[in-house]
Amino acid sequence: MGQIMERVEGFDSRVVDCLAASYSHSEWELLDAMARWAETAELPDDEALASLIEEAGTMALNEMPLGADILGAHSNASNKRWRSMNGEFFTPGNVCDAIGEVSASHLLALHQESPDARLLVVEPAAGSGALLLGLIRAIMALPERDSLLRALDIVAADISQTNMMRLSVNLNLLQRRLGFELAITTLCGDAFEVLQPYQGQAALVIGNPPFIKLPAEGMLAANWSLPCLYRRPLEFAQSQGLLRESAGNPDTTHPVVKGSVKAAVAFVEMAVALLKPKGMIQMVVDDGILANAKERPFREVLLNGYCSLTNVIALPGETFAHSGTKVLCSILGLRGRAYPPSGSVLMAVTDTIGWDSRLRPTRDQLNQDVLPEWMDYLAGDVGSCSVKSAA
Ligand SMILES: C[S@@+](CC[C@H](N)C(=O)[O-])C[C@H]1O[C@@H](n2cnc3c(N)ncnc32)[C@H](O)[C@@H]1O
């Protein structure tokens, strides 16, 4: 740590904060650095920050935690108006680690089943890459890490050029640290345009979709058959053969398209369309889409066999406090059509995250007891009906 501090002396003190935070990988230090940035009127320019961090990062590479989201903190402190227009709320590292561990064990199971098969991982709204970095950190902890990492094809999309720049800096540092290049394709653009060619191929989709609304037209123009784009999604899904069982006798002659769609709903359905039959989705979504009456048709489509619902893990209200939002979110888990229809769903509540709503550190971290239950649950037979709560 001392070595980093000496080498970066003379750099903007906020860069030092950033490195200190990424070095310690402590959520609290990261949040503290962000809070101090947010109080400063002028933030360092993204490009300048990136090059300083790259330079400092190269020197300190072996001392830094693997796959630290160095630019996530900067992003959280940047222009709030832009972030809210673009629905940018970056996922804290401890949540990324939990999703990473569950996802790594899913990928390992597929890899052991077919060691020569390529495994496509898609992050449709990658931001600075926090969730992908969490996944790679988790894979690095496995004995099979080398062969598993080499089997991956990773596709990361984001509509923001700035985020793409943050993502490449983070990925460059990670690859230098790993000592080999991962097969990563980065796509700057609307996920609904650029991910269209990957339909039906993903072994894993992870993400935290933007908290905004999107026009339905663009998605239709890009040829996505997503039920959520229609006023009667269940009927549309059935007419397209997307459901496992008949949902009645609906009139499907003139499906009526909606004007706009909640991005989280559209991204979840896009993720289902991207999945191969043995694929898995773990996405952070706002609880509104899981509970509001308006989104009921969306939930009906999911529950009627479009895919298998596996888990809903509620996160505490202060999870995204550093991004300035108190929106309640959960980790939604779904699996592809090769898995039996959900006879049961893991419902869990995490009640601590590591900080309070005013970003003060708390003694308790993200509930770790949820993780083993979650992993056992996904690994085990989901045929029996049970609803659990791990508080
Ligand atoms: C809630 S943030 C999540 C970022 C990152 N996945 C994470 O977990 O930290 C949502 C991201 O979606 C991106 N975004 C917004 N609209 C998009 C679109 N139509 N296609 C792709 N990315 C989009 C934003 O730029 C932002 O980076």
The ligand as an SDF file (V2000), in Angstrom:
LIG
                    3D

 27 29  0  0  0  0  0  0  0  0999 V2000
  -27.7670    0.1690  -13.4730 C   0  0  0  0  0  0  0  0  0  0  0  0
  -26.3330    0.4400  -14.4990 S   0  0  0  0  0  0  0  0  0  0  0  0
  -25.4930   -1.0890  -14.2530 C   0  0  0  0  0  0  0  0  0  0  0  0
  -24.0690   -1.1120  -14.6930 C   0  0  0  0  0  0  0  0  0  0  0  0
  -23.2990   -2.4080  -14.3710 C   0  0  0  0  0  0  0  0  0  0  0  0
  -23.9370   -3.5640  -14.9790 N   0  0  0  0  0  0  0  0  0  0  0  0
  -23.2170   -2.6380  -12.8740 C   0  0  0  0  0  0  0  0  0  0  0  0
  -23.8610   -3.5820  -12.4210 O   0  0  0  0  0  0  0  0  0  0  0  0
  -22.5270   -1.9120  -12.1810 O   0  0  0  0  0  0  0  0  0  0  0  0
  -27.1080    0.3100  -16.0800 C   0  0  0  0  0  0  0  0  0  0  0  0
  -26.1970    0.4600  -17.2930 C   0  0  0  0  0  0  0  0  0  0  0  0
  -27.0320    0.3380  -18.4550 O   0  0  0  0  0  0  0  0  0  0  0  0
  -26.4990    1.1480  -19.4920 C   0  0  0  0  0  0  0  0  0  0  0  0
  -27.5870    1.3020  -20.4860 N   0  0  0  0  0  0  0  0  0  0  0  0
  -28.6660    2.1210  -20.4570 C   0  0  0  0  0  0  0  0  0  0  0  0
  -29.4510    1.8920  -21.5360 N   0  0  0  0  0  0  0  0  0  0  0  0
  -28.8540    0.8870  -22.2540 C   0  0  0  0  0  0  0  0  0  0  0  0
  -29.1730    0.2140  -23.4580 C   0  0  0  0  0  0  0  0  0  0  0  0
  -30.2820    0.4790  -24.1550 N   0  0  0  0  0  0  0  0  0  0  0  0
  -28.3200   -0.7470  -23.9110 N   0  0  0  0  0  0  0  0  0  0  0  0
  -27.1840   -1.0440  -23.2230 C   0  0  0  0  0  0  0  0  0  0  0  0
  -26.8280   -0.4370  -22.0670 N   0  0  0  0  0  0  0  0  0  0  0  0
  -27.6560    0.5130  -21.5910 C   0  0  0  0  0  0  0  0  0  0  0  0
  -26.0440    2.4000  -18.7590 C   0  0  0  0  0  0  0  0  0  0  0  0
  -25.0730    3.0980  -19.5100 O   0  0  0  0  0  0  0  0  0  0  0  0
  -25.4860    1.7970  -17.4580 C   0  0  0  0  0  0  0  0  0  0  0  0
  -24.1030    1.5590  -17.5730 O   0  0  0  0  0  0  0  0  0  0  0  0
  1  2  1  0
  2  3  1  0
  2 10  1  0
  3  4  1  0
  4  5  1  0
  5  6  1  0
  5  7  1  0
  7  8  2  0
  7  9  1  0
 10 11  1  0
 11 12  1  0
 11 26  1  0
 12 13  1  0
 13 14  1  0
 13 24  1  0
 14 15  1  0
 14 23  1  0
 15 16  2  0
 16 17  1  0
 17 18  1  0
 17 23  2  0
 18 19  1  0
 18 20  2  0
 20 21  1  0
 21 22  2  0
 22 23  1  0
 24 25  1  0
 24 26  1  0
 26 27  1  0
M  CHG  2   2   1   9  -1
M  END
$$$$
